[in-house]
Every structure is written in C-alpha cells, then in structure tokens.
Amino acid sequence: MASTSLNGLIKQYFPATQSSPPSSESDAVELSRTLFPNEHYTDNEKVEIGQWVATSGHLGSPNEDEAKGADRLSSLNTHLSTRTTLLGHKPSIADVAVYSHLAPAIKTWTEEQRTGERGHHHIVRYVDFVQNAPLFGMSIKDEDKVAIDPNKILFTPKPIDPKEEKERKKKKREAAGAAEGKALVTDQNKKDKVKDTATCAKEAVKDAASGGAAAAAGKKEKKEKPPKPQKQPAKETALSPALIDLRVGHILKAVAHPNADSLYVSTIAVGDAPGTDNTSEYEGQVVRTVCSGLNGLVPLAEMQNRKIVAVCNLKPVTMRGIKSAAMVLAASPRLAEGEADNHAGPVELVSPPTEAKAGERILFDGWEGEPEGVLNPKKKVWEMCQVGFMTTEDLGVAFEVGRVEQLKGEAGEGKPALGRLRVKGGGECRVKSLKGATVR
C-alpha cells in the first residue's frame, strides 16, 4: 500500500487528526505514533507494522489468486487466534489498513464463511473489534460498518491452549528432524536413562551389601572396578565450502531497518520446516528475518519478491535490535592489497536460476558434502572459505581454491581450480555485470 493511501485512511477514519503526507512507506510507524501517541513500538513491532501494511493490499482482493488468497486469510485467522490486534494488544496504522481491505470482503461473506466450521471466526471478531473499540476510535457510520451478529455463530472453535500449542510445535520440530535423519531426544530416551540409572543404583546396593558381608567374614577381597574406556576425540571435519549451507531464498518482503540507515530487514523463505529455530510464519510460509547492509547500495525495489542465494547456517546475530538469522550473498569489487573498504559499492545480488525453488541446496562444482548445522565461529569456516568466492568473466559465481591458504597443496588436491556455483542438479548462479569481484 502506498504511503499516500495510508494518509488517505487517516483522513477517512480519523478526520480530526492533522497529518502531513508521509515521505515513504517506512513512515507507517510515524503515522501509528500520530494516531496512538501513548503507544511505544519495539524494533520488531516497527518491522511488523511495515510488513502488515504491505500485506494488507492482498487481503480480500478480487484480483488475487484464489488459492493464495485463501492461504493468506487462513494464516491471518491463525495469527489473530491469540491476539486482539495485529501486534498483540497495541493498535497501529497496520490494523487500519488491514480493516480497510477486509471489511468490504467480509460484507459479501456467507454465514458459513464467517462462523462456520471452516470459517474465519477470528478475523470476523477482529474486524468487529477494530470498527467499534474505543482503543481505535475510528469514525465509521453505522451503515458503513460490517454488520456482525455476535449471537449468530454456526460453529464454536476449540480455544487454543498454550500448552497444546507448545506441544504441537514441538512435534513439528521432531517430525522435521526425523525427516532430515537427525537424532532427537525423546521421552523414551529419558525413560531409558532413568531405567539405566535405577539398574545401576540397584547393582551398587547389591555390591555394597555383598562387600560388607565379605569384609565381616574376611574371606573375599574387594572387587576391582574395570578401567573407564577413554573418550575418543571428535573427528575433525575437513575444510570445505560445502560446510556452508547455501540455499535458494525467496525475499517476500523487504523494508528499511527502523534503527539503521544502512540496513534492510527482509522476510525470506529458505525452505525451513515449521517450528525450526529462528523462524516465523508470513503469508502462510515459514520464513527467516534477515538484516543486510544493502540500504543505499541496492534499490529497495530490487529487494522485493525476488530469488537470492542465502547463507543459512551462520550463527544468528542481533543487528540494532533485530535478530538476523541468515545472510544474503552479494558481489562487490575486489579490494586491492592495502585498500580500505569504504562500502561504496557497486553491489549486485547473486541470483539463482529463475526456475529454482526456495530451499534448494546450492553447491560449488567438485565440492559435495553436507553442511554444518550451525557454523562454529571459532573454527572460522566461513572466513577461510569466503576468500575464494568470486565472479567469473562470464558473470558466473565460482570458488577459486587457490585463494584459500588452508586448501593449497594436498588439502585441495583433486579439486577443480574453479568450482562453479549452481543449484544442486540445476543451473548456475549469476550476477548482472561485476567481473572478477568478491562474493560475500
């Protein structure tokens, strides 16, 4: 939704409020403060406001793909099942924007669509709250409101129990881990452990009793304990760019960081299973929030609804108040020896093939292998391998093994001098125009 539309909503629903036209979409937060001056918004809530404002234009739209529209409504209904407003309990301009698009659509819904077994009960309740609650204080004539009869409910959904919801998410994580062949600690493991401990305790009591009797009789010697087996040292994993989890990412939404002029905050789908750590749901998809220092280097328009290459197993970091759970791969000119990096650009995003799907694995030719779950920062795998990431004369992306000191000689023997970056079993990743550039 354009900023001028937000200003139009204020004139429509809050005619007594004086507001100047906002200069950018990021001013949705400022408009929220204008409407609700007593509210304080956290950094994450500021990002959420921008995301919901952008999403609002797709809700209830007759031009929207029917399946995608249904998914959006279902996702919103689930989101509102435990919330009074989009942010939980705080009002914002995002609620006004979402209401403006939902209200006309709900007026046309049947009773079954509203409160039937498969209806959107929470959306209906939310719309009724927004148009009537003093918390919002919206100026809407009674004849323009969505007519909702609170006594006319065809089906009463079971309230969501927080404990059950937590258990559901836990089962999703376990199912996802099982699908990937990862060992998970289950209740049975715990029971077995308790059982083993009890057995050991029982044996110890038995030994103590027999030992005491033997000492009294003076006939048996003290039983010697067998030596404990020595713990084998962990096997050292050979350095390889395959340890880095590179995947196709789909940026669903990008906004300016509310607290840093040089950062964007992107909502990116990278094929994670539901319940994965450091993920959330957005428009029915499992996503990660990613901060990138591309503001001023890559136009915000180029960050919208596009495929990128994401580094997915770096340790999450908090950047000016917002947790970032991945990194967007981009190319920039290689610095000359001794040259300072002033981050002036130019910068180009690395693009996977157009037909690639979010979550597909990306590897360098000749470097097969499974990635680490999370790279150990102390081992410097990313730092050591990244110096070999580069763009080629034909605008491809490759790994030049000769640039990595630790892979020179025997360690890199039998490997290609230049391994091209491509989707596993598919096409190559490319940049627009930068040749011989570094990629990071």
N, C-alpha and C positions, 0 to 999 in steps of 0.2 A: 504494500500500500504506500503510495507516495505521501511525502510529508504534508503537501497541501491538502490531501484528503483528511489527514489527522486534524489539521486545523479546521477543516470543514465540519468534522464531527464535533469539535468543541463548540462551534457556532450553532450547530443543530441541537445538541443535547445540553449545552451549558451556556445559553445565550448571555447570561450575566457576567461570564468570565471574559476578561480582556486578555488576549494573547496575540503576540506578533507572529507572522508566518515563520515556521521553523526553517532553518537553513539546510538541514539534512535529516535523513531518516533516523540518525542516532539521537536526534533531539526528542525522540519519543519519551525518553527518560525525563527531559526537562518539562515536557508537556504534562507528564504524570505528576511532577512536583508542583506544577501550576494548579492542576485540578485538586490534588490531595497534598497540601503543604505540610501536613502533620506526619506524613509517611516518610520513612527512611529506607532506601533501597540498597541492598548489598550489591557487590560487584556481580555475583552470579544472577541476581534478580534483574539487574540492568540488562544483562545479555538476554535473559529470558523475555523481557519486555520487547526487545527488538525482534526476537525470533517469533513471538506470538503475533506481533503486528504484521510481519511478513507473511505468516501463515494464514492470517485472517481472510485475506482476499480469495483463498482457495476454498473456504468453508461454505457449503451450500451453493456453490457456483454452478449454474446450469451448463457452463462450458467445460466443466471438469470431467475427466474420465470417470465413468460410473464406479468402477472398482476402486480406483484410487480415492475418490471422494468418500466412498463407504469406509475405507480404511482410516481416513483422516477423522471422520466422525466417531468411529469406534475407539480410536486412540484418544481423542478428546474426552469421550464419555468415561473411559477408564481413568484418565488423568483427573477428572472432576469428581470421581467417586469418593475421594478422600480429601477434597478441597472445597472451600467456599468460593474462592476466586482463583484465577489462573496461577497466582503466586502463592496460594495457600489461604491467606486471610487478608492480604493487603490489596486494596484497589489500585488500578493503574489504567493508563490510556489503552493498554492491550485489551482489557476487558470491554472497553467501549467499542474498540474496533471489531472484536470478535462478535459482540452483541449485534452490531450494525449489519453484519453479514448473516448471522444465524437467524435473527428474528423473522425476516421475510420468508426464509425457507421453512421455519417451523410452523408458520401460519398455514402452510399448504400440507403439512404432515397429517396423516390419519391418526386416530387414537391409538392404533396398533403400533405405528411408527414412534409415537410419543412414549406410551407407557405399557406397551405390550411386552410379551416375554423377551422379544428380541429388540425392544425399543430402546431409545436413548434417554432413560429416566433422568440421569444426572445432568445432561445438557438442558433438558426442559426445566428442571429445578433451578439450575444456574441462571438461565435466561430470566425466569420469573423473579429471582433474587436481584439481578442487576437492574431490571427495569423498575423495581419497586422499593429497593432498600434505601434508607436514608444515608447509608455508607457512601453510595454513589451520588445520590441527589440529582439524578438525571431528569431533565424537563421533557416528559413524554405525555402527550394527551392520552386519556384512557382509550379512546377509539383507535389509537395507533399502537397500543401495546399488544403483545401476543396474548390472546385470551386463553388462560390456563385455569382449569378447574381442579383445585388440589384434592377434591374428593373423588375425582374420576380417574382411578388408577386400575388398569386392567391386570397388572401383574406386579407383585412386590418383590424386587430382587433381594437376595440374601445380603445383609450388610457385610462389608469386608472386614474380617477380623485381622488385626495387625499381626498376631502370631501366625495365623494361617497363611497370610500373605508372605511373611518371612520364610515359612516352611516351603511355600510354593517356589519362591526364588531360589532357595537352597537346592530343591530338587532339580530345578532347571540347570543350575550350575553343575550339579552332579551328573546330570544327563549329558550336558555339553562336554564335561571332562571325560566321561566314558566313551563318547563318540570319538574323541581325539586320542583314546588309548592312554589317558593319564590316570594314574592311581590316585584314588580319593580315599580319605579316611572315613569310614562308615561306622554306624553304631555297632555293627557286628565286630569290627576291629576292636572297638573299645571293650565289648563284652569278652572277646577272646583274651584281651590283655588282662582284664580283671580276673578271668578264669585262670590264666597262667600264673598271675601273681598269687592267687589263692592256693594253687597247687604247690608253688614254691614255698609258701609260708607253711603249708601242711607238712611238707617234707622236712623243712627246717625244724619244726617242732618235734617231728619223729626222730630226727638225727640227734637233737638235743637230749631227748628222753633216753635214747639208747646210749648216747655218750655218757650221760650222768650215771646210768646203771653200770656201764663198763668201768667207769672211774671208781665207783664204790667197790666193785668186785676186784679191781686191779688186774683184770685179765686181758682187756683189749686196749690197743693203742689208739691214739687219736687219729681219725681219718684225715688224710691229706687232701686238700682241695686241688682239683686239676687246674693248671695254669689257664688264665683267660686268653682266648685267641686274640692275636694282635689285629688291630683295626687296619684294614688296607687303605692306603692313601687314595684320595679321589683321583680318578683318571683325568689327566689334563687334556682338554679338548683342543685340537689343532686349530690354529688361527685360520679363519676363512670368512669371506664376505657372506657366505651362506648362513652364518650365525646371526646375521642381521635380518630381522623379519620385515621384508619389503612386500607390500601388498598394494593392489589397486584400491584406491579410495575414491569415494564419490562425495564431493562437497555439496551438501544440501542447502547450506546457508552460511554466509559469512558477514560479519558486522565488524565495525571498528571497536577496538578494546576501549571500555569506558575510562580506563585509567592510564593508558599509554598510547601516545600519538603514533608510535612506530609499529604497533601490533594490530593484527586482525584476530578475531575469535571465530573459528569455523566449526560447524557441526558436520562431522564426516562419518559416513558409513564405511566400515572396512571389513565387513563380513563376520563380526563378532557374534557369538551365541548369546541368547538372552541370559541376563544375570552375570555376564562377565564383569570382572572388576573394572572400575573407572569408565563405565558406560552408562548410558541412559536411553530413553526412548524418544524419538522425534518423528512425527508423521508416520507412525507405525513401524519404524525401523530402529534397530539397535545402533547407537552412534557413540562417537567419542567427541569430546570438546578439545579443540586443538588451537593453541596460540602460535602465531607465526609472525616473524619480524618483517613482514612484506608490505606494510602500510607505507605508501609513498614510493614503493618500488614496482608493485603490481597493482593495476587499477582494481578497485573493489568489484567492478562489473565482471572482470575476468575470473573472479573467485567464486562466482555463483553457478551452481548446478553444473559442475564440470568434474571430469575424472583427473585424478592426480596419482602420484606414487607416494605412499605414506610409509614412514619408518615406525613400526608398531611395537617394538619391544625395548625402547629406551625407558629408563625409569621416569615415571611421571614427575613433573615439576610444577610448582605454583609460580605463575608469572603475573606480577602486580595484582594479586588477589584472586586469580582464576587458575584452576588446575588444568594443566595441559597434558594430554595422555598419548600424544603421538607427535610426529614431525612431518612437515610437507617438504618433499625433495625438490630442490630448485638449483639452477645453474647460474653462475656468475663468472666474470673474467678471472682467470688465474693471476694471482699477485706475483709480481717479480720478487726476487730474493731481496729481503730487507724492506720491501714496500709495506707501508701501513694500510690496514683495511679500514677505510672510512665509510664502508657500506653505502657507497654512492650508486651502485648498480652499474650497468643494467642487470636485471634479474629476469630469468624465464623459468616458469614451472616445467618440470619434466612431465610429459604426457604419455600415458599408456595407450595402446591401440583403442580406437573408438568402440570396438565391439567387446572390449574387456569388461568383466563384471566386478563390482565391489567385492573385495575379499580374496580375489585370485592372487596366488603367490607369484612373486617376481624374483627372478634369479639371473645371475651373470652366467653366460655360457662357460661350461667347464668347471663350475663351482656348485655342484649339487650338495644337498645336505639339509638337515633340519635346523631351524633357528632356535636360539635360546628362548626360554620363557620370558625372562627379563634380563637384559644385558647387565652384568655386574660392572658398575662404574669403575671399580678398582682395576679391572683387567684391561680397560681401555680398548675393547674390541672395535667399537665404532671409530674412535680416534685413529687407531692404527690403519684400519681398512679404508676409511674415507679419503685419505690422501691419494688413493688410487682411482677414485671416482672421477670421471672426466667425460667430456663430449668429444665426438669424433668429427672429422672433416665433412662427413655426410650427415651431420646433425643427429647421429645416434648417441646413445649413452653407453659407456663401457667401463670395465675395471682393468686398469693397467697394473699388472702385478709387479713390474719393475720399479714402480714408485713406492712400494711398501717395503721398507727396510727389513722387516721381520720375515718377509716371504722371498727374499732374494736367495739364490743358490738352491740348496736341497729342499727347503720348505716349499718352494714354488715349482719344483721340478715336475715336468709332465703337464703343467697347466698352460693354457693359451696366454700369449703375451698380452692379448687384448680380448677380454671376455665381454661380449655384447649383452646389454641388459634387455631382457624380454620376459613377457608373461609366460609362465610355465606352460610349454606346449603351444605357445602362440606367437604373436607378433612382437616387434621391438618397441622400446620406449624411446621417445624423441624429444628434441627441443625445437624452438622456432628458427633461431638464427645464430646462436652462440657456438662457435667452433673452438676446440681446444680449451674449453672452460672447465672450471672445477665444479663439482656437483656435491651439494650438501644440504 
